[in-house]
Amino acid sequence: MSNGRAFTATRKTGPETTSFVKDFFALIKIGIVNSNLVTTFTGMWLAFQFTDGHFLEQLDIVVCTMLGAAFIIGGSGAMNNYIDQDIDPIMKRTKKRPTVTGRFKPGQTLIIALSLLIVGEILLFTASISAGMWGLAGILAYVVLYSMWSKRKHVSNTVVGSISGAIPPIIGWAAVEPSLGIGALALFLIMFAWQPPHFYALAMKRTEEYRAANVPMLPVVKGFKRTKYSMLGWVVLLLPLPFLLPELGTGFLVLATMLNVGWLALAISGFNTKDDLKWANKMFIYSLNHMTIMFVSMIIFAVLS
């Protein structure tokens, strides 16, 4: 009998545990954590390559940097969920967040967020003072400048939010080379220019939800045509930025240019499309592939160059 009850209890606990883990990952926005860790690692890897550093000889810095970045990004995501718990129930995209369903109460969310941020900063400062300071800058940019200030007040909220999204590669670079350099600036600018067309595409898909939540996203305030012009402008701005990384060689520059020209062609096609939402979805998917291929290729070409 006792074995039977134990087996039953285990079966009941399993799905609960799985659900808790899934909700925790949703709370910290694990997708954003993962994508930003790719850019963090790229910044760190390029710094090692450009300064003739030895990756395997400094694994302590690598571990502290990657864990620290993961924690502050996850903590910032949890803080965003804490701040947005009043508008998240309105939007279909966010109404199943654990702060809305009640899985995590406001107090619990705040404790988790602050704990992750504090531990993450300790790890980053252990890697280098510069990495810790840039980590603080990223937190302030995302939590204060974006989530608490611009998101609900200004149509430029996406551009403001792009500052925080461009900082992770700098954190990675600063952990290895605190003084930074033109390579770190290049990574920052590439990520900064990449984000508006990426998020404007998402905003177009969710325009009515943002309108209902009274969030002044560009498609809500200015309409689709104005948004398309803005997206085109940011993609054009992105075109010359890979050339700030000549150390990666001709192969990288050709690949990066092909990616950017492909995105430019897709952006231009939006002015003749009959289905704006279908086009926005294509832009969104292309942007995800663009970033992944761009940053992974940086790592590969840094080794080959």
C-alpha positions in Angstrom: 0.0 0.0 0.0 2.7 2.5 0.9 4.5 1.9 -2.4 1.2 2.5 -4.2 0.7 5.8 -2.5 4.2 6.9 -3.1 3.9 6.1 -6.8 0.6 8.0 -7.0 2.2 11.0 -5.3 5.1 11.0 -7.7 2.8 11.0 -10.7 0.9 13.9 -9.4 4.0 15.9 -8.5 5.6 15.5 -11.9 3.3 17.6 -14.0 3.1 20.2 -11.3 6.9 20.4 -11.2 7.0 20.7 -15.0 4.4 23.4 -15.0 6.3 25.3 -12.3 9.5 25.2 -14.3 7.7 26.3 -17.5 6.1 29.2 -15.6 9.4 30.2 -14.0 11.0 30.3 -17.5 8.1 32.4 -18.7 8.6 34.8 -15.7 12.2 35.4 -16.6 11.5 35.4 -20.4 13.8 32.5 -21.2 13.6 33.2 -24.9 15.0 36.7 -24.5 17.6 35.3 -22.0 18.8 32.8 -24.6 19.0 35.1 -27.5 20.9 37.7 -25.5 23.4 35.1 -24.3 24.3 34.5 -27.9 25.3 38.1 -28.3 27.0 38.2 -24.9 29.1 35.2 -25.8 29.9 36.7 -29.3 31.2 39.9 -27.6 33.3 37.9 -25.3 34.6 35.5 -28.0 35.6 38.4 -30.3 37.4 40.2 -27.5 39.4 37.0 -26.8 40.2 36.7 -30.5 41.1 40.4 -31.1 43.3 40.6 -28.0 45.0 37.3 -28.5 43.5 36.0 -25.3 43.1 32.4 -24.4 39.5 31.2 -23.9 40.3 28.0 -22.1 42.8 29.7 -19.7 40.1 32.1 -18.5 37.1 29.8 -18.1 36.4 31.5 -14.7 35.7 34.8 -16.5 33.6 33.0 -19.1 31.4 31.2 -16.5 31.0 34.4 -14.3 30.1 36.5 -17.4 27.6 34.0 -18.9 25.9 33.2 -15.6 25.9 36.9 -14.6 24.4 38.0 -17.9 21.8 35.3 -17.7 20.8 36.3 -14.2 20.5 40.0 -14.9 18.6 39.5 -18.2 16.2 37.1 -16.5 15.9 39.4 -13.5 15.1 42.3 -15.8 12.5 40.2 -17.6 10.9 39.3 -14.3 10.9 43.0 -13.3 9.2 43.8 -16.6 6.5 41.2 -15.8 6.1 42.8 -12.3 5.7 46.3 -13.8 3.3 45.2 -16.6 1.0 43.0 -14.5 -1.8 45.5 -15.0 -1.8 45.5 -18.8 -0.7 42.0 -19.5 -4.2 40.5 -19.0 -5.5 42.7 -21.8 -3.1 41.4 -24.5 -3.5 37.9 -25.9 0.2 37.5 -26.2 0.8 38.2 -22.5 -2.4 37.1 -20.7 -1.0 33.7 -19.9 2.1 35.0 -18.2 2.6 33.6 -14.6 2.0 37.0 -13.1 -1.4 37.1 -14.7 -2.4 33.5 -14.0 -1.4 33.8 -10.3 1.4 31.3 -10.4 3.7 34.0 -9.1 2.3 36.7 -6.7 3.6 40.3 -7.1 5.7 39.9 -3.9 7.3 36.7 -5.1 8.0 38.1 -8.5 9.7 41.1 -7.0 11.9 39.0 -4.7 12.9 36.6 -7.6 13.7 39.6 -9.9 15.8 41.4 -7.3 17.6 38.2 -6.3 18.6 37.4 -9.8 19.7 41.0 -10.5 21.9 41.1 -7.3 23.5 37.7 -7.9 24.0 38.5 -11.6 25.7 41.8 -10.8 28.0 40.1 -8.2 29.1 37.6 -10.9 29.6 40.3 -13.5 31.7 42.4 -11.1 33.7 39.3 -10.4 34.5 39.0 -14.1 35.5 42.7 -14.3 34.5 46.0 -12.9 33.6 47.2 -16.5 31.3 44.2 -17.1 29.5 44.9 -13.8 29.0 48.6 -14.7 27.7 47.7 -18.2 25.4 45.2 -16.5 24.0 48.0 -14.3 23.6 50.2 -17.4 21.6 47.4 -19.1 19.3 46.9 -16.1 18.6 50.7 -15.8 18.0 50.9 -19.6 15.5 48.1 -19.6 13.8 48.4 -16.3 13.7 52.2 -15.8 14.1 53.8 -19.2 12.0 51.3 -21.1 9.6 49.5 -18.8 8.9 52.2 -16.3 9.2 55.3 -18.4 9.0 55.2 -22.2 6.9 52.1 -22.9 3.5 53.7 -21.9 4.4 57.3 -22.7 6.3 57.7 -25.9 6.1 56.3 -29.4 9.9 56.1 -29.4 9.6 53.4 -26.7 11.0 50.7 -29.1 14.1 52.8 -29.8 14.7 53.4 -26.1 14.2 49.7 -25.4 16.9 49.0 -28.1 19.6 50.5 -25.9 19.3 47.7 -23.3 19.1 45.0 -26.0 22.4 46.3 -27.5 24.3 46.1 -24.2 24.8 42.3 -23.7 27.6 42.0 -26.3 29.4 44.9 -24.6 29.1 43.1 -21.3 30.8 40.1 -22.8 33.5 42.2 -24.4 34.1 44.2 -21.2 34.6 41.1 -19.2 37.7 40.3 -21.4 38.8 43.8 -22.5 37.4 46.4 -20.0 38.6 49.3 -22.2 36.4 48.1 -25.0 37.3 49.1 -28.6 35.8 49.6 -32.1 34.7 46.0 -32.2 32.5 46.4 -29.1 31.0 49.6 -30.6 30.2 47.7 -33.8 28.4 45.0 -31.9 26.4 47.6 -30.0 25.4 49.4 -33.1 24.4 46.3 -35.0 22.2 45.1 -32.2 20.8 48.6 -31.7 19.8 49.0 -35.4 18.5 45.4 -35.6 15.9 45.8 -32.9 13.5 48.4 -34.2 12.5 46.6 -37.4 12.3 43.3 -35.4 10.0 44.7 -32.8 8.0 46.9 -35.2 7.1 43.7 -37.1 5.9 42.2 -33.9 4.0 45.4 -33.0 2.2 45.3 -36.4 1.1 41.8 -35.7 -0.2 42.8 -32.3 -1.5 46.3 -33.1 -5.0 45.9 -31.8 -3.7 44.4 -28.5 -1.3 47.3 -27.9 -4.1 49.7 -28.7 -6.4 48.0 -26.2 -3.6 48.2 -23.6 -3.0 51.8 -24.4 0.6 51.2 -25.3 1.8 53.8 -27.9 3.6 51.5 -30.3 4.5 53.1 -33.6 1.9 51.1 -35.6 -0.8 52.2 -33.1 0.1 55.9 -33.2 1.4 56.5 -36.7 -0.1 53.6 -38.7 1.4 50.8 -40.8 2.8 53.0 -43.7 4.8 55.2 -41.3 6.0 52.0 -39.5 7.2 50.5 -42.8 9.2 53.6 -43.6 10.8 53.4 -40.2 11.6 49.7 -40.5 13.2 50.4 -44.0 15.3 53.2 -42.5 16.7 51.0 -39.7 17.5 48.3 -42.2 19.4 50.8 -44.4 21.3 52.0 -41.3 22.3 48.4 -40.6 23.9 48.0 -44.1 27.4 49.6 -43.4 27.8 48.4 -39.8 29.4 45.0 -40.4 32.3 46.9 -42.2 33.3 48.1 -38.7 34.5 44.5 -38.2 37.1 44.1 -41.0 39.1 41.8 -38.8 36.5 39.1 -39.5 37.5 38.9 -43.1 35.9 39.2 -46.5 33.8 36.1 -46.1 32.0 37.6 -43.1 31.5 40.9 -44.8 30.0 39.2 -47.9 27.6 37.1 -45.8 26.6 40.0 -43.6 25.9 42.2 -46.6 23.8 39.4 -48.2 21.8 39.1 -45.1 21.2 42.8 -44.9 20.4 43.2 -48.6 17.9 40.3 -48.3 16.2 42.1 -45.4 16.3 45.4 -47.3 14.5 43.7 -50.3 11.9 42.3 -48.0 11.4 45.7 -46.3 10.9 47.4 -49.7 8.4 44.7 -50.7 6.2 45.8 -47.8 5.1 48.9 -49.7 3.4 46.7 -52.4 2.0 44.0 -50.3 -1.7 43.3 -50.1 -1.5 41.6 -46.7 0.4 43.8 -44.2 0.2 41.2 -41.4 1.5 38.4 -43.5 4.4 40.6 -44.6 5.0 41.7 -41.0 5.3 38.0 -40.0 7.8 37.4 -42.7 9.8 40.4 -41.5 9.7 39.1 -37.9 10.9 35.6 -38.9 13.6 37.0 -41.1 14.9 39.2 -38.3 15.3 36.2 -36.0 17.2 34.3 -38.6 19.2 37.3 -39.5 20.4 37.9 -35.9 21.2 34.2 -35.3 23.2 33.7 -38.5 25.0 37.1 -38.1 26.3 36.5 -34.6 27.1 32.8 -35.1 29.0 33.7 -38.2 31.0 36.2 -36.3 32.1 33.5 -33.9 33.1 31.2 -36.8 34.9 33.8 -38.9 36.8 35.1 -35.8 38.3 31.6 -35.6 39.0 31.4 -39.3 40.5 34.9 -39.7 
